[in-house]
Every structure is written in structure tokens, then in C-alpha cells.
Amino acid sequence: MTSRFRKPLLAVSFFLAACVMLFASSAHAEVVKLVVEKREAFANQGRSYEKLTGHFYGELDARNPFNAMITDIEHAPRNARGRVEYSATFTILKPVDMMGATGVLVYEVPNRGRAGITGGGYFADFRSQGHVLVASGWQADIAAGANVETMVTPIAKNADGSSITGPVMSRFADMPVGSSTQTIIRGRVTGTATPASLDTRQATLTRRASENGSRVPLRADEWAFADCATVPFPGTAAPDKVCLKGGFDPASLYELTYIAKDPLVHGIGFAATRDLIAFLRHGSAGNPLGTAVRHTIAQGNSQSGNYLRSMLHLGFNQDEAGRRVFDGMNPNIAARQLAMNIRFSAPSGGAEMFEPGSEGVLWWSDYVDQARGRQAGGLLARCQATETCPRIVETFGSAEFYSLRASPNLVGTRADRDIPLPANVRRYYSPGTRHGGGAGGFNVDVPIDTCCQLASNPNPSAETNRALMHALVDWVVKDAPPPPSRYPRLDRGDLVPPTQSAMGFPLIPGVSLPDGVIVPFHEYDFGPGFKNADVSGVVSLQPPIVRQTLPMLVPRVDADGNELSGVRSVLLEVPLGTYTGWNPRARGFFKGDIQRNSGGFIPFAKTKAQRVASGDPRLSLEERYGSHDAYVARVKAAATRAVAERFLLPDDAAKLVAQAEKSNVLR
């Protein structure tokens, strides 16, 4: 969508040397230089492709309202032009001859720096069709490395150049017996927040016997910011490690809070993606894609799907010329906002205790969050106001209900009514899947997951998501609507409280029940400087105050324990057992609690005699299907239905049938 705020881009220079260096300049703060550091042939079926890698460099005007949502940008250093500088890596896969390109650019938001555009699935499909694929860095707290997309953002400072400081928190559990040193990890990454002082009198380390137990502070002389791996306590001073005199107790949970200094301006990552895509899309001078791009689609999984949700919510799908950035988006297995636009943020976090991410609006349409005393709001409010919203295909599965608090996205914070979807959003639910889906196949002999009490869930979602990504491209390019949304709804009785009795989960001898195996939905108070609705701003309370625990719902199940609603995979349509989005931990401090992002599999007995002997209420494979050939016939029928409904591509249907034919089911 072009708005009245559009301004022309002014090209200034372009040259080619030992590496290819591309320049652009503008009245707007944007990408000012793109350097192709390596150009290499890329093996691709049917079309001649090349892979371009390098860095791009951007500048932002901190006073520009398009950048006003970036936390601490006003405290970032400026260059001689008064702009805030950043740089990031990129990878572009493109046809060698851009005359054969389709005009479609598919951007993958890398998950913790890892991109999949060189892999298979729909990315391979898109390359064979002639689409351009792009990935780039947006996360500044991960180290640079081979095949890692990262970025460099400035450090926020006070006006006098002194360090900005603030509280941060890290938790330790399940330490090895005899361990005396632990690395400070926040959001799965180390080195995210440097202590302002190594004086332990200015920090707090506590221990407790359970998640809900009382915290017992340790004396300041009992621990140190140090590494004791080779030197006894107090060890060698280290800002990223904690050493405990006498060692850590594996039966305890430890929590460290301290004052950190020099926060990175992480929110610039949203602007970096916005400005790179605007640069590549609109024919800027020196653009390696020329003027070939007519349609743009973004895809992100889990953390990077949350990135897309927050990018939209914060208004970054509008570039500084007022134009739409992405025409389509697929946030996959994403249920929160990304806790990145925060002072001392840890963007790699994953809905752990006390981590922000579910404080803001979580729903696409406007909804009044009465339970938390919030005004009406939705993820699309800003892009609707500027007419820059994309078409959205949202995909997620069972583990997102149990591990990532997906419930309020559908039924709000009171869990009492369905929140309707806007016309530009389609929602598809993959029932009975772990986070990201399982490996698939038709194997009745699945080993117990080493982490957990149940076998690992093999139920896949990849084939469904492949079909839906093709549908999203057709929706954007051809205006061809995708299949109708299919997901659990409260008004249809699909959603119930997360208990065995409400779900109707069968009582299977020796199998734990789902009661309590879910990540709770707490309302946190991070302090007055934290902007809850936008998951932005400044945290001043660590650990945060828990104001209340909010209700959540999960999908209802059938007599086998399998979820009823959504886009059922072929394997779930012809099941070999019960497939869950939860799996209790088998050991450690959190034994019995949910293993985050996992899922379980409880196989059916093979024969009636085995079922009766074990007391399993679920029919055996023998009773259900009779023979191997009859099972394969059921698989063929399920695959045919899925193709007709456009939730499965024909080649995937053929692949699944072939797998079933070769399987050991009833053999």
C-alpha cells in the first residue's frame, strides 16, 4: 500500500571491486550500504541459482516517528549525520538470470541465527519455481559464525556517556553433582547482560527447594562472579559465571539477580528487517535484485514467528516511506510476542518462568483485556491504521497450548469467548503435535524420550505447513483464498480446562494424566517503566511480582486421547497411538512438570490379548485395522481427503502412502 508519505529514494553511488559493494542513500534513514562479500553457485533443481552473502549497513533517525517504538534508541550514539548506525548479515538465494524470477521474495526470519532457506520442503519448492529467498540478521546477542545470521547494534548510554544500568535475573537448576560453577544464561544465551559490578554485596543469589518454596538468600561471601573450574573458591573473576562455595545442590533451584550495565538497543532488529526488505523491494540503486520484486512474504518459526507478531504490532510493517513491507506472513508455532524491545532483553527466551512475552496483546482482532485491566487492542491495530497489514496464515499445534500459552490468543485472558479473526487472517491448527511437529513415519515402536515419561511424539505437521505456505503465496500473488480456517473453538465445545476429566483423556494404566502438565499463564508486574501492551520499555522489578494466574483452555480429545479439532495429519487420522502436546519430565528438579516444547506418544497395543492383559481402554491395532493392507487402505483414503481439502500436496500424499506400505504396522 503506497501512502501519501512516500518520498523518493536518492541513489548516490555504486561500484564493484574485489567484493561487490552496493550503496544507497535517502532522505529517510535506511540501508545505506549493502556489501556482497561472497557470490557462489547454488545447486538447485531445474533453475540456475546463486547464493549471495555479506553485510548491510543502516542508519536510523531516532527522532523519526517510524522509529519511536524502539526502546532506548534516544540513548544510542549518533554519527556525524546525527543517525544511529547498525549492521547485519544477509543471505540471498536468487536466479542467476533475474529475468526468470517470479517477482516473489520469501524472507525467512532466522531462529536464533539459523536460517533454513538452503534446505528442503517449501523452500526447495520456491527455489524450483524461481522465487527469491532471503534471510538476514536481526538478533544482536548471538555470536557471529559460519551460517549464522546476526547483527551489531549500538549500546545505549546516558547523555554524559556513563553506563545505563538496570536489574536482570538468571535461574539455575539441575546442575551436575559436585558442580561449583554455573554460566549465567538468560534466554538460552550467555553474555547478554554484563554486571555493573562483580561485588556480590550488590547482587542476590537465592536457593529454594521447589518452584513455589521460600527463597533463602545466600551470604555475599558464599559465592562470587567467578569461574572455579580450575581455581578453588573464590576462583577466577568472570562476569558471565557464578561460583558457589561448597558447590551447587542439584535438588535446589537458584535465582541470581544483579545490576547490569550497557544494554544493547535490541529493538533496532525490527527496523533492520523493515529497511532491508524495503531496499530489496523497491529497486534501490545497487540492489542486487534490481526491480524484480513485486511481492514479499515473511516466514518465521517459534521465536522468529513471535518476531513477526511483534514486528506487526509495533508498526514495523510500514517502511519510512509509508509503504507496506510484507504482503504476506506465516508466523508458525508462535504464541507470544517477542521480548526483544526491552532494556536488557534476552530475545532467545522461550516462555520460561519470569520471562516476558505474554504481557501484551496476543490476539489479531481488538479485544478488551478486562482480566488484566487493559484497554482494547490487537496485533493489527497499527497496520490497520496505516493500511499496511499483510495477509496472514497462522499455523500452530498442540504443544503451543501446553508450553507457550496459546489459549489467550483464541479465547482471551478470561477464557470465556472466542476472539474472531479479521478477514486478512487464516488460522490452522495441527492437533496432537509437539513444538514444530514430529518426524512422521508409521512406526509402532517409538522409544521413550530420554527426558520424559512418554515416548517422543512423531506426529508431523511439515506436510500440512508445506501445503499452506503454497496457499499463502497464491493468496498474495493470485488473490486465491486459502482453505477456510480450521482450529479449536469454544463455541463448538472444542476447548476445555486442562484436566483429564474435562478433556476426556482416557485412563491408561501406567500413564501420567495431563493435569498440571502445562506452563502457567501468570500476570507479571515488571515495574512502571514496562509497557505491557507492547512488551517494550524498561524492567525495574526482578524477579517480577506475580499478580495473578490466568485461566487457560486446551483442545478436547476423543476416547483414544487424540485431539478432535484442527487439520489432522494423515497419521493422526489413522493413528497408531495417542499423540499429545505434553510430556512430563522423568527426572530432575522439575520432575513431573512439562518438558517445554515436547510432546508424547502412547502406542496402542498390537493385539486384543495384549490390550486386555494391560487394562488399556483403547482398541488395539488388530481390533482397529485388522491387517496391514487394510491399514494402508485407510492411509490412502485419509491422504486423498487431505489433498482434496488442500491441506496436503499430491507428492506428499504419495510419499505418505509409500511409507505406510513399507511400515511394520500389523506385520
VOGU-3710 file (C-alpha; in Angstrom, 3 decimals, decimal comma):
1> mtsrfrkpll> 0,000/0,000/0,000  1,503/3,344/-1,069  0,679/6,235/1,222  0,870/9,998/0,883  4,037/9,894/2,990  6,103/8,269/0,245  9,348/10,038/-0,628  11,718/9,153/-3,487  14,887/7,204/-2,879  18,021/9,070/-3,993
11> avsfflaacv> 20,776/6,815/-5,318  24,281/8,139/-4,796  26,864/5,554/-5,838  27,633/2,016/-6,864  30,843/0,164/-7,585  32,235/-3,331/-7,906  35,672/-4,327/-6,527  37,254/-7,491/-5,080  33,949/-7,815/-3,297  30,753/-6,290/-4,573
21> mlfassahae> 29,829/-3,155/-2,657  26,473/-1,529/-3,140  25,470/1,882/-1,846  22,194/3,730/-1,459  21,174/6,935/0,246  17,872/8,566/1,015  16,050/11,349/2,754  14,966/8,552/5,074  17,188/6,667/7,498  17,571/3,246/5,875
31> vvklvvekre> 20,042/0,807/4,351  22,958/2,969/3,223  25,316/0,229/2,104  24,995/-3,412/1,107  28,155/-5,444/0,597  28,100/-8,769/-1,235  31,183/-10,411/0,226  30,720/-13,782/-1,444  28,901/-14,895/-4,563  28,742/-18,607/-5,305
41> afanqgrsye> 26,782/-21,019/-7,441  24,000/-22,802/-5,576  22,900/-26,301/-6,539  19,209/-26,162/-7,345  16,875/-28,426/-9,238  15,654/-27,067/-12,558  16,963/-23,496/-12,287  20,390/-21,887/-12,134  20,696/-20,186/-8,737  23,381/-18,257/-6,918
51> kltghfygel> 23,966/-17,530/-3,257  24,946/-14,033/-2,149  26,200/-13,419/1,397  27,514/-10,319/3,100  26,578/-7,404/5,338  24,251/-4,465/5,084  24,593/-1,225/6,977  21,791/1,020/8,114  21,143/4,347/9,740  18,114/5,412/11,773
61> darnpfnami> 16,823/8,809/12,754  15,927/8,449/16,435  13,502/11,369/16,119  11,558/9,826/13,238  8,119/8,560/14,406  8,681/5,369/12,393  11,450/4,509/14,866  9,845/5,913/18,006  8,827/2,469/19,305  12,454/1,330/19,655
71> tdiehaprna> 13,348/1,222/23,341  16,485/3,256/24,202  17,102/4,485/20,658  17,217/8,009/22,113  20,216/6,869/24,193  22,135/5,356/21,266  25,270/7,117/19,940  24,944/9,149/16,715  27,251/9,504/13,744  28,230/12,770/12,085
81> rgrveysatf> 24,851/12,880/10,330  23,030/12,523/13,629  21,941/8,975/12,817  22,068/5,720/14,791  24,118/3,090/12,983  23,758/-0,698/12,835  24,934/-3,566/10,634  23,693/-7,091/9,945  24,438/-10,125/7,818  22,307/-11,374/4,936
91> tilkpvdmmg> 21,939/-14,358/2,627  20,154/-14,131/-0,726  19,322/-17,079/-2,984  18,313/-15,845/-6,420  18,094/-16,994/-10,021  21,298/-16,159/-11,872  19,143/-14,666/-14,594  16,649/-12,445/-12,801  14,581/-12,286/-15,992  13,368/-15,757/-14,968
101> atgvlvyevp> 12,426/-14,731/-11,439  8,759/-14,822/-10,444  8,707/-11,470/-8,668  8,150/-13,184/-5,300  10,586/-12,632/-2,431  10,244/-15,022/0,514  12,006/-13,822/3,651  12,787/-16,250/6,456  13,316/-14,779/9,911  16,246/-16,841/11,251
111> nrgragitgg> 15,601/-18,658/14,511  18,479/-17,798/16,852  20,598/-17,023/13,810  19,817/-20,234/11,945  18,078/-19,948/8,593  16,606/-22,777/6,514  16,326/-21,200/3,068  19,006/-23,531/1,670  17,085/-26,606/2,846  14,188/-28,678/1,612
121> gyfadfrsqg> 10,423/-28,522/1,982  8,681/-25,450/0,676  11,990/-23,560/0,411  13,148/-26,103/-2,184  9,769/-25,723/-3,910  10,150/-21,951/-4,016  13,644/-22,189/-5,496  12,433/-24,548/-8,205  9,687/-22,055/-9,042  12,056/-19,102/-9,373
131> hvlvasgwqa> 11,290/-17,204/-6,150  13,989/-15,177/-4,400  14,788/-16,329/-0,855  16,309/-14,022/1,752  17,421/-14,314/5,375  19,193/-11,703/7,487  20,431/-10,931/10,967  18,164/-9,245/13,477  19,365/-10,586/16,842  22,362/-8,857/18,404
141> diaaganvet> 23,031/-11,187/21,331  24,241/-14,208/19,361  27,841/-14,649/18,303  28,863/-14,407/14,680  29,781/-17,669/12,978  29,558/-19,730/9,833  25,974/-19,948/8,564  24,748/-17,721/11,394  22,803/-14,549/10,688  23,488/-11,884/13,281
151> mvtpiaknad> 23,675/-8,125/13,709  25,541/-5,398/15,546  23,536/-2,755/17,376  24,780/0,148/19,499  24,974/0,270/23,281  22,654/2,726/24,993  24,419/5,283/27,201  23,389/8,173/29,408  23,773/11,671/27,957  27,061/12,140/29,859
161> gssitgpvms> 28,453/8,890/28,441  28,033/6,914/31,647  26,571/3,428/31,683  22,844/2,804/31,807  22,123/0,174/34,426  19,193/-2,000/35,471  18,231/-5,291/37,150  18,375/-8,664/35,423  17,734/-12,228/36,531  19,047/-15,721/35,768
171> rfadmpvgss> 17,966/-19,125/37,129  19,939/-22,352/37,650  18,587/-25,865/38,144  19,633/-29,473/37,540  23,328/-28,779/37,960  25,657/-31,791/37,804  26,551/-33,282/41,177  29,662/-31,565/42,529  29,367/-28,571/40,214  30,714/-25,342/41,682
181> tqtiirgrvt> 30,433/-23,049/38,637  27,416/-22,102/36,543  27,313/-19,917/33,429  24,888/-17,006/33,617  22,329/-17,752/30,933  19,383/-15,534/30,080  17,096/-16,613/27,284  19,330/-19,597/26,440  22,274/-17,284/25,670  25,266/-16,272/27,754
191> gtatpasldt> 26,834/-12,823/27,845  23,532/-10,957/27,400  23,957/-8,609/30,378  27,303/-7,612/31,892  27,301/-6,992/35,655  27,910/-3,380/36,579  29,984/-4,675/39,484  31,426/-8,035/40,491  30,822/-7,151/44,126  28,350/-9,799/45,306
201> rqatltrras> 27,090/-7,426/48,001  25,356/-5,581/45,157  23,623/-8,731/43,901  21,486/-11,524/45,322  21,729/-15,293/44,960  18,932/-17,368/46,491  18,037/-21,041/46,678  14,780/-22,868/47,276  13,580/-26,438/47,412  10,643/-26,069/45,000
211> engsrvplra> 9,258/-23,630/42,444  6,767/-22,364/44,995  9,058/-22,654/48,016  10,516/-19,792/50,038  13,671/-18,150/48,726  16,672/-18,400/51,045  19,335/-15,728/50,323  22,959/-16,860/50,336  25,554/-14,692/52,060  27,621/-12,470/49,795
221> dewafadcat> 30,824/-14,225/50,904  29,450/-17,654/49,937  29,542/-17,021/46,191  31,355/-14,978/43,553  31,112/-13,806/39,959  33,865/-16,231/39,065  34,956/-19,480/37,445  36,007/-22,158/39,923  36,536/-24,920/37,384  40,316/-24,894/37,851
231> vpfpgtaapd> 40,900/-22,471/40,733  39,162/-23,135/44,086  36,689/-20,648/45,505  36,669/-17,662/45,103  38,056/-18,747/41,721  38,970/-16,567/38,772  36,813/-13,463/38,368  34,380/-13,823/35,447  31,408/-11,549/34,616  29,479/-14,376/32,936
241> kvclkggfdp> 29,802/-17,079/35,618  28,822/-17,750/39,219  30,874/-19,836/41,628  29,315/-21,178/44,837  31,454/-22,121/47,800  30,817/-25,770/48,564  29,116/-26,359/45,216  25,530/-26,285/43,928  22,846/-28,648/45,228  21,086/-30,409/42,318
251> aslyeltyia> 17,943/-30,640/44,464  17,652/-26,840/44,683  16,612/-24,027/42,388  18,929/-20,994/42,384  17,999/-17,481/41,281  20,504/-14,711/40,652  19,548/-11,045/40,410  22,113/-8,339/39,771  22,546/-4,885/38,272  23,676/-4,992/34,652
261> kdplvhgigf> 25,203/-2,238/32,546  25,391/-1,103/28,916  22,224/-2,523/27,297  22,172/-3,156/23,567  19,402/-1,406/21,629  17,848/-4,707/20,561  14,677/-3,203/19,076  16,698/-1,958/16,110  16,422/-5,528/14,821  12,829/-4,841/13,745
271> aatrdliafl> 13,919/-1,771/11,772  16,788/-3,714/10,184  14,408/-6,242/8,617  11,990/-3,495/7,594  14,679/-1,459/5,865  16,423/-4,377/4,144  13,188/-5,592/2,581  12,272/-2,042/1,526  15,710/-1,724/-0,062  15,408/-5,023/-1,942
281> rhgsagnplg> 11,786/-4,495/-2,909  11,771/-1,027/-4,374  14,605/-1,085/-6,857  17,094/0,985/-4,877  20,322/1,801/-6,695  22,788/-1,026/-6,186  20,047/-3,510/-5,333  21,264/-6,996/-6,414  17,660/-7,898/-7,253  17,117/-4,881/-9,461
291> tavrhtiaqg> 13,441/-4,106/-9,917  12,311/-7,740/-9,993  10,485/-7,946/-6,646  6,722/-7,392/-6,762  5,501/-9,487/-3,809  7,061/-10,119/-0,391  6,244/-12,866/2,096  7,776/-13,467/5,528  8,005/-16,772/7,365  9,117/-17,400/10,936
301> nsqsgnylrs> 9,134/-20,396/13,279  8,719/-20,254/17,050  10,975/-17,419/18,270  11,072/-15,913/14,790  7,304/-16,331/14,454  6,957/-14,292/17,637  9,269/-11,785/15,963  6,781/-11,374/13,116  3,887/-10,907/15,532  5,746/-8,154/17,382
311> mlhlgfnqde> 7,045/-6,576/14,180  3,460/-6,182/13,045  2,176/-4,995/16,396  4,874/-2,349/16,814  4,228/-0,897/13,357  7,331/-2,097/11,519  5,420/-3,498/8,540  5,357/0,059/7,247  8,620/1,417/5,890  9,748/5,006/6,312
321> agrrvfdgmn> 8,137/5,931/3,004  4,788/4,674/4,322  4,732/1,538/2,172  3,804/-1,998/3,205  6,895/-4,135/3,856  5,464/-7,669/3,693  2,358/-8,621/1,729  2,042/-11,970/3,469  3,242/-13,589/6,681  3,359/-17,061/8,198
331> pniaarqlam> 4,062/-16,981/11,937  4,416/-20,689/12,669  4,262/-22,300/16,151  4,332/-18,804/17,658  2,012/-17,851/20,509  3,562/-14,817/22,185  5,186/-11,530/21,393  8,968/-11,448/21,206  10,512/-9,974/24,344  13,146/-8,035/22,412
341> nirfsapsgg> 12,204/-4,364/22,510  13,160/-4,202/26,184  16,156/-2,772/28,008  18,463/-5,705/28,821  16,237/-8,033/26,810  17,055/-11,693/26,162  15,364/-12,324/22,769  16,141/-16,042/22,758  13,863/-16,710/25,726  11,101/-19,286/25,441
351> aemfepgseg> 8,233/-18,637/27,873  10,172/-19,737/30,936  9,163/-18,621/34,436  9,502/-14,832/34,905  10,332/-14,266/31,215  8,233/-11,587/29,495  6,379/-12,212/26,245  2,726/-12,837/27,115  2,103/-9,463/28,766  0,937/-7,682/25,637
361> vlwwsdyvdq> -1,893/-8,161/23,181  -1,818/-11,737/21,883  -4,812/-11,709/19,548  -5,280/-10,470/15,985  -8,586/-8,616/16,492  -9,187/-5,926/19,089  -10,058/-7,396/22,479  -10,620/-5,727/25,835  -8,311/-7,435/28,327  -10,503/-6,942/31,389
371> argrqaggll> -8,740/-9,613/33,435  -5,549/-7,555/33,415  -7,235/-4,159/33,309  -6,096/-3,303/29,775  -7,798/-1,318/27,030  -8,905/-2,818/23,732  -6,055/-3,745/21,449  -4,937/-6,214/18,813  -1,780/-7,201/16,970  -3,024/-5,500/13,795
381> arcqatetcp> -4,124/-2,163/15,274  -1,174/-0,144/13,949  -1,038/-1,669/10,471  -4,806/-1,307/10,121  -4,494/2,411/10,879  -1,930/2,804/8,074  -3,420/0,218/5,675  -0,184/-1,784/5,701  -1,400/-5,117/7,088  -0,311/-8,300/5,287
391> rivetfgsae> -2,325/-11,414/4,620  -1,562/-13,874/7,392  -1,544/-17,650/7,548  -1,081/-18,619/11,192  -0,069/-22,211/11,907  0,483/-23,874/15,283  -0,049/-27,108/17,143  -0,812/-28,790/20,436  2,478/-28,017/22,202  1,763/-24,310/21,820
401> fyslraspnl> -1,261/-24,706/24,107  0,731/-26,560/26,749  4,178/-24,917/26,530  3,593/-21,444/25,079  0,206/-20,317/26,456  -1,656/-20,238/23,126  -5,059/-20,209/24,832  -5,444/-16,403/25,269  -4,747/-15,900/21,552  -8,020/-17,686/20,847
411> vgtradrdip> -10,247/-17,029/23,875  -8,674/-14,102/25,732  -7,453/-13,729/29,287  -10,760/-14,785/30,816  -11,013/-17,848/28,563  -14,713/-17,171/28,164  -15,288/-16,351/24,484  -13,823/-16,838/21,025  -11,986/-13,822/19,638  -12,962/-13,569/15,949
421> lpanvrryys> -10,345/-13,480/13,214  -10,008/-10,500/10,838  -10,615/-11,094/7,138  -6,883/-10,995/6,349  -6,016/-13,818/8,800  -6,368/-17,583/8,361  -5,643/-19,893/11,292  -4,758/-23,589/11,028  -4,212/-25,886/13,971  -2,222/-29,142/13,822
431> pgtrhgggag> -3,670/-31,286/16,632  -1,597/-33,705/18,663  1,834/-32,326/17,733  4,984/-31,421/19,623  6,583/-27,995/19,021  7,360/-27,930/15,303  5,817/-31,336/14,678  7,343/-34,778/14,826  9,448/-36,702/12,333  6,488/-38,596/10,889
441> gfnvdvpidt> 6,568/-42,147/9,620  4,327/-45,088/10,543  6,365/-46,796/13,216  4,678/-48,523/16,141  7,949/-48,961/18,041  8,921/-45,495/19,271  11,366/-45,404/22,216  10,727/-43,447/25,406  12,102/-39,909/25,174  15,213/-39,687/27,365
451> ccqlasnpnp> 13,915/-36,509/29,001  10,464/-37,675/29,789  7,902/-40,233/30,859  6,414/-40,834/27,405  7,841/-41,690/24,013  8,622/-38,771/21,710  5,663/-37,685/19,596  6,213/-38,499/15,868  3,012/-36,843/14,624  4,123/-34,425/11,849
461> saetnralmh> 2,945/-31,006/10,717  5,534/-30,393/7,971  3,361/-31,662/5,115  0,397/-29,557/6,220  2,558/-26,460/6,564  4,124/-27,028/3,162  0,691/-27,014/1,522  -0,339/-23,916/3,473  2,808/-21,983/2,529  1,964/-22,603/-1,126
471> alvdwvvkda> -1,567/-21,400/-0,379  -0,200/-18,228/1,225  1,868/-17,418/-1,862  -1,168/-17,952/-4,080  -3,264/-15,752/-1,793  -0,741/-12,932/-2,067  0,160/-13,291/-5,740  -3,038/-14,586/-7,330  -5,623/-13,394/-4,787  -6,702/-17,043/-4,492
481> ppppsryprl> -8,144/-17,601/-0,983  -6,579/-20,423/1,048  -8,731/-23,114/2,670  -11,084/-21,936/5,410  -9,524/-21,603/8,855  -9,611/-24,756/10,929  -8,863/-24,547/14,646  -10,486/-25,353/18,021  -13,253/-23,016/19,141  -15,048/-22,511/22,412
491> drgdlvpptq> -18,471/-22,092/20,817  -18,148/-25,565/19,295  -17,099/-27,210/22,548  -13,567/-27,815/21,274  -11,779/-26,103/24,179  -11,909/-27,218/27,805  -9,906/-26,789/31,034  -6,549/-28,664/31,079  -7,660/-31,585/33,245  -8,190/-35,245/32,497
501> samgfplipg> -11,877/-35,124/33,351  -12,641/-32,021/31,269  -10,579/-33,207/28,303  -11,998/-36,715/28,387  -8,491/-38,188/28,394  -8,562/-41,980/28,834  -7,276/-43,669/31,982  -4,368/-45,715/30,647  -2,559/-47,925/33,182  0,949/-46,648/33,937
511> vslpdgvivp> 0,466/-43,367/32,065  0,505/-39,983/33,781  -2,516/-37,736/33,412  -2,333/-34,289/31,781  -3,493/-32,462/34,922  -0,984/-29,715/35,760  1,361/-30,569/32,875  1,153/-27,097/31,380  3,099/-23,828/31,581  1,020/-21,461/33,742
521> fheydfgpgf> -0,148/-18,076/32,489  0,941/-15,544/35,113  0,322/-11,826/35,045  3,656/-10,216/35,894  4,451/-6,731/37,124  7,850/-5,700/35,759  7,640/-2,143/37,098  6,213/1,211/35,957  8,614/1,624/33,015  7,437/-1,545/31,316
531> knadvsgvvs> 4,860/-1,064/28,552  2,759/-4,198/28,924  0,639/-3,904/25,784  3,736/-3,553/23,590  6,097/-5,818/25,583  8,517/-2,914/25,468  10,293/-0,482/27,729  12,270/-0,794/30,939  12,121/-3,579/33,533  12,739/-2,369/37,091
541> lqppivrqtl> 11,399/-5,326/39,119  13,414/-8,561/39,081  12,044/-11,025/39,794  8,716/-9,553/38,735  5,696/-9,580/41,006  3,167/-12,306/40,129  -0,190/-10,515/40,195  -2,423/-13,455/39,314  -2,600/-16,734/37,421  -4,988/-16,571/34,490
551> pmlvprvdad> -7,151/-19,430/33,154  -6,297/-21,325/30,002  -8,076/-23,903/27,861  -6,802/-26,800/25,757  -8,347/-28,913/22,979  -10,813/-31,666/23,856  -9,836/-35,250/22,972  -11,580/-38,418/21,813  -11,730/-41,781/23,594  -8,169/-42,503/22,439
561> gnelsgvrsv> -6,840/-39,251/23,901  -6,323/-37,689/20,476  -7,404/-34,115/19,840  -10,507/-33,706/17,719  -10,333/-30,286/16,067  -7,965/-28,800/13,518  -6,143/-30,062/10,440  -5,431/-33,656/11,350  -2,351/-35,192/9,761  -2,720/-38,475/7,885
571> llevplgtyt> -1,006/-40,223/10,804  -3,498/-38,758/13,269  -6,408/-39,704/11,017  -5,199/-43,308/11,085  -3,475/-43,334/14,480  -1,063/-45,848/15,926  -1,497/-44,480/19,427  -2,226/-41,327/21,396  -0,329/-38,194/20,350  -0,022/-35,410/22,918
581> gwnprargff> 1,325/-31,869/23,040  2,643/-32,520/26,550  5,154/-34,875/28,102  6,056/-34,898/31,824  9,717/-34,751/32,817  11,071/-38,031/34,111  13,739/-36,696/36,464  15,480/-33,638/37,843  14,307/-30,660/39,869  11,186/-30,237/37,705
591> kgdiqrnsgg> 10,236/-33,924/37,622  6,562/-34,303/36,720  6,342/-30,833/35,191  6,034/-30,310/31,465  9,090/-30,689/29,267  8,855/-27,450/27,302  8,025/-27,797/23,609  7,909/-31,567/23,780  5,067/-33,987/23,166  4,261/-37,568/23,965
601> fipfaktkaq> 3,259/-40,786/22,228  1,406/-43,663/23,892  1,225/-46,572/21,411  -1,807/-48,788/21,067  -1,440/-52,433/21,977  -0,770/-54,565/18,925  -3,339/-57,239/19,745  -6,569/-57,525/21,700  -4,966/-60,000/24,070  -2,176/-57,533/24,902
611> rvasgdprls> -4,702/-54,741/25,416  -6,875/-56,779/27,760  -3,876/-58,000/29,729  -2,628/-54,435/30,317  -6,058/-52,949/31,011  -5,716/-50,411/28,203  -9,173/-48,999/27,320  -8,085/-48,089/23,787  -8,672/-50,560/20,987  -5,607/-52,422/19,739
621> leerygshda> -4,188/-52,117/16,218  -5,570/-55,553/15,461  -9,094/-54,544/16,502  -8,949/-51,235/14,632  -7,466/-52,173/11,308  -7,422/-55,951/11,030  -4,463/-56,231/8,663  -1,537/-54,320/7,212  -3,266/-53,936/3,850  -6,415/-52,602/5,500
631> yvarvkaaat> -4,323/-50,062/7,398  -2,623/-48,892/4,197  -6,041/-48,514/2,540  -7,117/-46,239/5,402  -3,942/-44,174/4,943  -4,672/-43,803/1,225  -8,196/-42,620/1,943  -7,005/-40,092/4,521  -4,345/-38,749/2,177  -6,875/-38,400/-0,644
641> ravaerfllp> -9,196/-36,379/1,604  -6,361/-34,108/2,724  -5,361/-33,383/-0,879  -8,965/-32,578/-1,779  -9,157/-30,161/1,166  -5,840/-28,542/0,066  -4,050/-29,455/3,283  -1,693/-31,882/1,541  0,176/-31,717/-1,758  -0,130/-34,722/-4,100
651> ddaaklvaqa> 3,567/-35,660/-3,921  3,437/-35,653/-0,126  0,330/-37,846/-0,265  2,169/-40,355/-2,425  5,165/-40,259/-0,061  2,991/-40,979/2,973  1,241/-43,888/1,301  4,612/-45,363/0,332  5,803/-45,032/3,943  2,696/-46,794/5,208
661> eksnvlr> 3,170/-49,619/2,723  6,752/-50,175/3,936  5,861/-49,866/7,607  5,757/-52,629/10,221  2,136/-51,911/11,151  0,375/-55,287/11,724  3,260/-57,232/10,277
//
